[in-house]
Amino acid sequence: MIEMNAIGLVELSSIAAGYEVGDIMLKTSEVELLLMRSICSGKFIVLVGGDVAAVRSSVEAGERTGNGCVVDAMVIPNVHKSVFPAIAGTNQVEMLEALGIVESFSVASLIEAADAAAKAARVQLIEVRLAMALGGKAFVTLTGEVAAVRSAVEAGAAVCSQRGLLVNKVVIPNPKKELLKELI
């Protein structure tokens, strides 16, 4: 089993190039394929995990192979452990405290934002939703105490803003319980 302390992603504007990039990323380094699929707006993502050096090498090879089709890419060393289940949609939340949402134009920047949010404050990631039925956008939802959620949302939003990809950010201090059903 491959040690998973880093994740990397290449986001492409071409589905054909996406398959080629995915193949070269897996051939270049000993990484585990976490997600490889087409997403809305005709884009394609390849997400891999493994140790930091292998993930960096894999993503760099993917970017070189993408040949003009790379929309965005990222590597997160020492990724927060809650990011994996949030991407998979398997985090269980019994009750919402405050609700935070960060929305981005790019999958790569949103995963980086989710990691930054989880590291910035004591919050629980609910889900990282990646571009399906979202016009190519992505968002993260999280919960915790109001002050922690505000700090986490600011940290995540700053990551997207620095890259010019922030769509919106919201903190709802006392959400109605019905919202939880809509989130999961």
C-alpha positions as a Markdown table, in Angstrom:
| # | Residue | x | y | z |
|---|---|---|---|---|
| 1 | Met | 0.0 | 0.0 | 0.0 |
| 2 | Ile | 1.3 | 3.5 | -1.0 |
| 3 | Glu | 1.8 | 6.0 | 1.8 |
| 4 | Met | -0.6 | 8.9 | 1.4 |
| 5 | Asn | 0.8 | 12.1 | 2.8 |
| 6 | Ala | 0.4 | 14.1 | -0.4 |
| 7 | Ile | -2.1 | 14.6 | -3.2 |
| 8 | Gly | -1.7 | 16.1 | -6.6 |
| 9 | Leu | -4.1 | 17.0 | -9.4 |
| 10 | Val | -4.0 | 18.1 | -13.0 |
| 11 | Glu | -7.1 | 19.7 | -14.4 |
| 12 | Leu | -7.4 | 19.8 | -18.2 |
| 13 | Ser | -9.6 | 21.3 | -20.9 |
| 14 | Ser | -9.5 | 18.2 | -23.1 |
| 15 | Ile | -10.8 | 14.7 | -22.2 |
| 16 | Ala | -8.5 | 13.0 | -24.7 |
| 17 | Ala | -5.5 | 14.8 | -23.2 |
| 18 | Gly | -6.8 | 13.8 | -19.7 |
| 19 | Tyr | -6.5 | 10.1 | -20.5 |
| 20 | Glu | -3.0 | 10.6 | -21.9 |
| 21 | Val | -2.0 | 12.7 | -18.8 |
| 22 | Gly | -3.5 | 10.1 | -16.4 |
| 23 | Asp | -1.5 | 7.4 | -18.1 |
| 24 | Ile | 1.8 | 9.2 | -17.9 |
| 25 | Met | 1.2 | 10.3 | -14.3 |
| 26 | Leu | 0.7 | 6.7 | -13.3 |
| 27 | Lys | 3.7 | 5.5 | -15.3 |
| 28 | Thr | 6.0 | 8.2 | -14.0 |
| 29 | Ser | 5.9 | 7.6 | -10.2 |
| 30 | Glu | 4.5 | 5.1 | -7.7 |
| 31 | Val | 1.3 | 7.0 | -6.9 |
| 32 | Glu | -2.3 | 5.8 | -6.4 |
| 33 | Leu | -5.0 | 6.9 | -8.7 |
| 34 | Leu | -7.7 | 8.5 | -6.5 |
| 35 | Leu | -9.9 | 10.0 | -9.2 |
| 36 | Met | -9.8 | 10.3 | -13.0 |
| 37 | Arg | -12.9 | 11.5 | -14.8 |
| 38 | Ser | -14.5 | 14.0 | -17.1 |
| 39 | Ile | -16.2 | 16.9 | -15.2 |
| 40 | Cys | -18.6 | 19.6 | -16.3 |
| 41 | Ser | -17.7 | 22.1 | -19.0 |
| 42 | Gly | -15.9 | 19.4 | -20.9 |
| 43 | Lys | -12.9 | 19.4 | -18.5 |
| 44 | Phe | -11.1 | 16.3 | -17.1 |
| 45 | Ile | -9.3 | 15.8 | -13.8 |
| 46 | Val | -6.6 | 13.3 | -12.6 |
| 47 | Leu | -6.1 | 13.1 | -8.9 |
| 48 | Val | -3.3 | 11.0 | -7.4 |
| 49 | Gly | -1.9 | 10.4 | -3.9 |
| 50 | Gly | 1.3 | 9.1 | -2.5 |
| 51 | Asp | 4.5 | 10.4 | -0.9 |
| 52 | Val | 5.4 | 14.0 | -1.6 |
| 53 | Ala | 8.3 | 13.3 | -4.1 |
| 54 | Ala | 6.3 | 10.8 | -6.1 |
| 55 | Val | 3.2 | 13.0 | -6.3 |
| 56 | Arg | 5.3 | 16.1 | -7.4 |
| 57 | Ser | 7.0 | 14.0 | -10.1 |
| 58 | Ser | 3.7 | 12.6 | -11.3 |
| 59 | Val | 2.1 | 16.0 | -11.5 |
| 60 | Glu | 5.1 | 17.6 | -13.2 |
| 61 | Ala | 5.0 | 14.8 | -15.9 |
| 62 | Gly | 1.2 | 15.4 | -16.3 |
| 63 | Glu | 1.7 | 19.1 | -16.8 |
| 64 | Arg | 4.4 | 18.5 | -19.4 |
| 65 | Thr | 2.2 | 15.9 | -21.2 |
| 66 | Gly | -0.9 | 18.2 | -21.1 |
| 67 | Asn | 0.6 | 20.3 | -23.9 |
| 68 | Gly | -1.5 | 23.4 | -23.7 |
| 69 | Cys | -4.6 | 21.7 | -22.3 |
| 70 | Val | -3.7 | 22.2 | -18.6 |
| 71 | Val | -6.2 | 24.5 | -16.9 |
| 72 | Asp | -4.8 | 24.1 | -13.4 |
| 73 | Ala | -2.6 | 21.8 | -11.3 |
| 74 | Met | -1.6 | 21.5 | -7.7 |
| 75 | Val | 0.4 | 19.4 | -5.2 |
| 76 | Ile | -0.4 | 19.4 | -1.5 |
| 77 | Pro | 2.3 | 18.0 | 0.7 |
| 78 | Asn | 1.2 | 16.8 | 4.2 |
| 79 | Val | -2.4 | 17.0 | 3.2 |
| 80 | His | -4.9 | 17.2 | 6.1 |
| 81 | Lys | -6.4 | 13.8 | 6.8 |
| 82 | Ser | -10.0 | 15.0 | 6.5 |
| 83 | Val | -9.6 | 16.0 | 2.8 |
| 84 | Phe | -9.7 | 12.4 | 1.5 |
| 85 | Pro | -13.1 | 11.5 | 3.0 |
| 86 | Ala | -14.5 | 14.9 | 2.1 |
| 87 | Ile | -13.6 | 14.3 | -1.6 |
| 88 | Ala | -15.1 | 10.8 | -1.4 |
| 89 | Gly | -18.2 | 12.3 | 0.3 |
| 90 | Thr | -17.9 | 9.9 | 3.2 |
| 91 | Asn | -17.6 | 12.3 | 6.1 |
| 92 | Gln | -20.5 | 11.8 | 8.6 |
| 93 | Val | -21.9 | 14.9 | 10.2 |
| 94 | Glu | -24.6 | 14.4 | 12.9 |
| 95 | Met | -25.3 | 18.1 | 13.5 |
| 96 | Leu | -24.4 | 21.4 | 12.0 |
| 97 | Glu | -23.0 | 24.1 | 14.2 |
| 98 | Ala | -22.0 | 27.0 | 12.0 |
| 99 | Leu | -21.9 | 26.2 | 8.2 |
| 100 | Gly | -19.0 | 27.5 | 6.0 |
| 101 | Ile | -18.8 | 27.3 | 2.2 |
| 102 | Val | -16.0 | 28.2 | -0.1 |
| 103 | Glu | -16.7 | 28.1 | -3.9 |
| 104 | Ser | -14.1 | 28.2 | -6.7 |
| 105 | Phe | -13.9 | 28.2 | -10.4 |
| 106 | Ser | -11.2 | 25.5 | -10.3 |
| 107 | Val | -11.1 | 22.0 | -8.8 |
| 108 | Ala | -7.4 | 22.3 | -8.0 |
| 109 | Ser | -7.7 | 25.6 | -6.2 |
| 110 | Leu | -10.7 | 24.3 | -4.2 |
| 111 | Ile | -8.9 | 21.2 | -3.0 |
| 112 | Glu | -6.0 | 23.5 | -1.8 |
| 113 | Ala | -8.6 | 25.7 | -0.2 |
| 114 | Ala | -10.2 | 22.8 | 1.7 |
| 115 | Asp | -6.8 | 21.7 | 3.0 |
| 116 | Ala | -6.0 | 25.3 | 4.1 |
| 117 | Ala | -9.4 | 25.6 | 5.8 |
| 118 | Ala | -9.0 | 22.2 | 7.7 |
| 119 | Lys | -5.5 | 23.3 | 8.8 |
| 120 | Ala | -6.5 | 26.8 | 9.8 |
| 121 | Ala | -9.1 | 26.0 | 12.5 |
| 122 | Arg | -10.8 | 23.2 | 14.4 |
| 123 | Val | -13.6 | 22.4 | 11.8 |
| 124 | Gln | -15.0 | 19.3 | 10.2 |
| 125 | Leu | -15.0 | 19.1 | 6.5 |
| 126 | Ile | -18.4 | 17.9 | 5.3 |
| 127 | Glu | -17.8 | 17.5 | 1.6 |
| 128 | Val | -15.5 | 18.7 | -1.3 |
| 129 | Arg | -17.8 | 18.7 | -4.3 |
| 130 | Leu | -15.8 | 18.6 | -7.6 |
| 131 | Ala | -17.4 | 20.1 | -10.7 |
| 132 | Met | -20.2 | 17.6 | -11.3 |
| 133 | Ala | -23.4 | 19.5 | -12.3 |
| 134 | Leu | -21.6 | 22.7 | -11.2 |
| 135 | Gly | -20.5 | 24.2 | -14.5 |
| 136 | Gly | -16.9 | 23.2 | -13.8 |
| 137 | Lys | -16.9 | 24.9 | -10.4 |
| 138 | Ala | -16.2 | 23.3 | -7.0 |
| 139 | Phe | -17.0 | 23.9 | -3.4 |
| 140 | Val | -16.3 | 22.8 | 0.1 |
| 141 | Thr | -18.7 | 22.7 | 3.0 |
| 142 | Leu | -17.5 | 22.6 | 6.6 |
| 143 | Thr | -18.9 | 22.9 | 10.1 |
| 144 | Gly | -17.8 | 23.9 | 13.6 |
| 145 | Glu | -18.0 | 26.7 | 16.1 |
| 146 | Val | -18.7 | 30.1 | 14.5 |
| 147 | Ala | -15.2 | 31.6 | 15.1 |
| 148 | Ala | -13.5 | 28.5 | 13.8 |
| 149 | Val | -15.7 | 28.3 | 10.7 |
| 150 | Arg | -15.0 | 32.0 | 10.0 |
| 151 | Ser | -11.2 | 31.5 | 10.3 |
| 152 | Ala | -11.3 | 28.3 | 8.1 |
| 153 | Val | -13.5 | 30.0 | 5.4 |
| 154 | Glu | -11.2 | 33.0 | 5.3 |
| 155 | Ala | -8.1 | 30.7 | 5.0 |
| 156 | Gly | -9.7 | 28.7 | 2.2 |
| 157 | Ala | -11.0 | 31.7 | 0.4 |
| 158 | Ala | -7.6 | 33.4 | 0.5 |
| 159 | Val | -6.1 | 30.4 | -1.4 |
| 160 | Cys | -8.7 | 30.8 | -4.2 |
| 161 | Ser | -8.5 | 34.6 | -4.2 |
| 162 | Gln | -4.7 | 34.6 | -4.6 |
| 163 | Arg | -5.2 | 32.7 | -7.8 |
| 164 | Gly | -8.2 | 34.8 | -9.0 |
| 165 | Leu | -10.5 | 31.8 | -8.7 |
| 166 | Leu | -12.8 | 32.6 | -5.8 |
| 167 | Val | -16.5 | 32.6 | -6.7 |
| 168 | Asn | -17.9 | 33.2 | -3.2 |
| 169 | Lys | -17.6 | 32.4 | 0.5 |
| 170 | Val | -20.3 | 32.2 | 3.1 |
| 171 | Val | -20.6 | 31.6 | 6.9 |
| 172 | Ile | -24.0 | 30.8 | 8.3 |
| 173 | Pro | -23.8 | 31.1 | 12.1 |
| 174 | Asn | -26.9 | 29.1 | 13.1 |
| 175 | Pro | -28.2 | 27.1 | 10.1 |
| 176 | Lys | -31.6 | 25.5 | 10.1 |
| 177 | Lys | -31.3 | 21.7 | 10.7 |
| 178 | Glu | -33.0 | 21.1 | 7.3 |
| 179 | Leu | -29.8 | 22.3 | 5.5 |
| 180 | Leu | -27.9 | 19.2 | 6.8 |
| 181 | Lys | -30.2 | 16.9 | 4.7 |
| 182 | Glu | -29.4 | 19.0 | 1.6 |
| 183 | Leu | -25.7 | 18.7 | 2.2 |
| 184 | Ile | -25.5 | 14.9 | 2.4 |
